[in-house]
Amino acid sequence: MSVLNASLSLSLIRERFRDTAPGDDPTKVALPRGARSWPAAVRRQLSTDLKPAGVLIPITERASGLSVLLTERSAELTLHAGQVSFPGGRMEPDDPDIRHTALREAHEEVGIPPDRVEVAGYLKAMPTITGYAVTPVIGIVDAGQPLTLDPIEVEVAFEVPLKFLLDPANERAAMREVGGVPVPIIEFRYGGHRIWGATGSMLVALRNFLFL
């Protein structure tokens, strides 16, 4: 089904993700598209000794259509400084599951209370070069929900039309180095923001799950 011709709605999100669940092992990952062509050493780096983490993909229904909330991380952070990402972080020992991790982190970073998120479902965990296995949690958030940003972690929060991010025409091919080896990646450009890395891979996985 073409993204451009599909009826992108909360009903579709709920229907497609209705039967999904997080994996039994939150460190078991699905490598990004195109990873088979990467050097074996890079693939091993992205699939071994990973720490579990969760992110929330917050989807909101606006008058103009569905949008997704993203954050630009603080330039002062040690990891992924200044990069665009979904709110989220590593799993703590007290977290009962990866859902709790994603909701807790979203509350801490952007102020969305867990009880104001309708969890629609999950994508498969994906790796980051910093050693995390990140499970994306798909959440529906009311349009009237105010945000409170943690300035230590988040520089700015912004929304992007979901249809824009799911349209293959808006992808750009790029390269980055992983372990000193150049590998191909996907990125998006919107409103002066560069959306790439694991976040870009999650958006591609979201599109594939919804429409393939």
C-alpha positions in Angstrom: 0.0 0.0 0.0 1.4 3.4 -0.9 1.9 5.8 2.0 0.7 8.7 -0.1 -2.5 6.9 -1.0 -3.2 5.3 2.4 -5.6 6.7 4.9 -3.1 7.5 7.7 -5.2 7.7 10.9 -5.1 6.7 14.6 -7.5 3.9 13.7 -4.9 2.5 11.3 -2.1 2.8 14.0 -4.3 1.0 16.5 -5.3 -1.8 14.1 -1.8 -2.5 12.8 -0.1 -2.5 16.2 -3.0 -4.2 18.1 -1.3 -7.6 18.4 2.3 -6.5 18.9 4.3 -7.0 22.1 7.8 -6.3 23.2 10.3 -9.1 22.8 11.0 -11.5 25.7 14.6 -10.5 25.5 14.9 -6.6 25.2 18.5 -7.0 24.0 17.6 -9.1 20.9 17.7 -6.6 18.0 16.7 -6.4 14.4 19.5 -4.8 12.3 18.7 -1.8 10.2 17.8 -2.0 6.5 20.9 -2.6 4.4 23.0 -4.0 7.3 23.7 -7.2 5.4 26.1 -5.2 3.3 28.0 -3.9 6.3 31.3 -5.4 7.4 31.0 -8.3 9.7 32.8 -6.5 12.5 30.3 -3.7 12.4 27.4 -6.2 12.5 28.9 -7.8 15.5 29.3 -4.5 17.2 25.6 -3.8 16.7 24.4 -7.1 18.0 26.5 -8.2 21.0 26.7 -7.0 24.6 23.9 -4.5 24.2 22.1 -2.8 27.1 18.3 -2.6 26.9 16.6 0.8 26.4 13.2 2.1 25.3 11.9 5.1 23.4 8.4 6.5 23.0 7.2 7.4 19.5 4.5 9.9 20.5 1.9 10.3 17.9 -0.7 13.1 18.1 -3.7 13.9 16.0 -3.8 17.5 14.8 -6.3 19.3 12.5 -3.7 18.9 9.7 -3.2 15.2 10.3 -1.0 13.0 12.5 2.3 14.3 13.8 5.1 12.8 15.8 7.1 14.4 18.6 10.9 14.4 18.4 13.5 16.0 20.6 16.9 17.6 19.9 19.2 16.3 22.6 21.3 18.8 24.7 24.7 19.6 23.3 26.1 19.0 26.8 25.3 15.3 26.9 28.0 12.6 26.7 26.2 10.4 24.2 24.3 11.5 21.0 24.7 15.2 22.0 22.8 17.5 19.7 21.1 14.6 17.8 17.4 14.3 17.1 15.8 11.4 18.9 12.6 10.2 20.4 12.2 10.7 24.1 13.6 7.7 25.9 16.7 6.1 27.5 18.2 3.1 29.1 16.3 0.5 31.2 16.9 1.0 34.9 17.1 -1.9 37.4 13.7 -0.9 39.0 11.9 -0.8 35.6 9.5 -3.8 35.4 9.6 -3.9 31.6 10.6 -1.9 28.5 7.2 -0.2 28.3 7.7 1.3 31.7 11.2 2.4 30.7 9.9 4.3 27.6 7.1 5.9 29.5 9.2 6.9 32.5 11.9 8.4 30.3 9.3 10.4 28.2 7.9 11.7 31.4 11.3 12.8 32.7 12.5 14.3 29.4 9.4 16.0 28.0 6.8 15.9 30.8 4.2 13.5 29.3 2.7 11.6 32.2 2.5 7.8 31.6 -1.2 7.8 32.2 -1.7 10.2 29.4 -0.2 7.8 26.8 -2.2 5.2 25.0 0.3 2.5 24.1 -0.7 1.2 20.7 2.1 -1.3 20.3 5.8 -2.0 19.7 8.4 -2.2 17.0 11.3 -4.7 17.2 14.3 -3.5 19.2 17.1 -1.8 17.2 20.8 -1.3 18.0 22.8 1.9 18.4 26.5 2.3 18.0 26.7 3.3 21.6 25.8 -0.2 22.7 22.0 -0.1 23.3 19.2 -2.2 22.1 16.3 0.2 21.8 12.7 -0.9 21.7 10.3 1.7 20.1 7.0 2.0 22.0 4.2 3.5 19.8 2.2 5.9 21.9 -0.9 8.0 21.2 -0.8 11.3 23.0 -3.7 13.8 23.3 -3.2 17.0 21.3 -3.8 19.2 24.4 -1.0 17.6 26.5 1.5 20.2 27.6 5.2 19.6 27.6 7.8 20.3 30.3 11.3 19.8 28.9 14.3 18.7 31.1 16.9 21.2 30.0 19.7 18.9 31.0 18.7 16.4 28.4 16.5 18.2 25.9 17.4 21.3 23.9 14.1 21.5 22.1 11.0 19.4 21.3 9.3 19.7 17.9 6.6 17.9 15.8 6.9 16.6 12.3 3.9 15.5 10.2 3.9 11.7 10.3 3.0 11.5 6.6 6.2 13.4 5.7 8.4 10.9 7.7 6.6 7.9 6.2 7.0 9.1 2.6 10.0 7.4 0.9 10.4 10.5 -1.3 11.6 12.4 1.8 14.4 10.0 2.6 18.0 10.9 1.8 20.9 8.5 1.4 23.9 9.4 3.6 27.0 7.8 5.0 28.5 7.6 8.5 31.5 5.9 10.1 30.9 2.9 12.5 34.1 1.6 14.0 36.1 3.4 11.3 34.1 1.9 8.5 31.7 3.9 6.3 28.2 2.5 6.2 25.1 3.8 4.4 22.3 5.3 6.4 18.9 7.0 5.9 18.2 10.6 7.0 15.4 13.1 6.8 15.6 16.9 6.8 12.7 18.9 8.2 12.6 22.4 9.5 16.3 22.7 9.9 16.6 19.4 11.7 18.5 16.3 10.6 16.8 13.1 11.6 19.1 10.2 11.2 20.9 7.2 12.8 18.7 4.9 14.9 15.9 7.4 14.9 15.8 7.4 11.1 15.9 3.6 11.1 13.0 3.5 13.5 10.9 5.7 11.1 11.7 3.4 8.2 10.7 0.4 10.3 7.5 2.1 11.3 6.6 2.7 7.6 7.4 -0.8 6.7 5.3 -2.2 9.5 2.4 0.0 8.6 2.4 -0.4 4.9 4.3 -3.5 3.8 
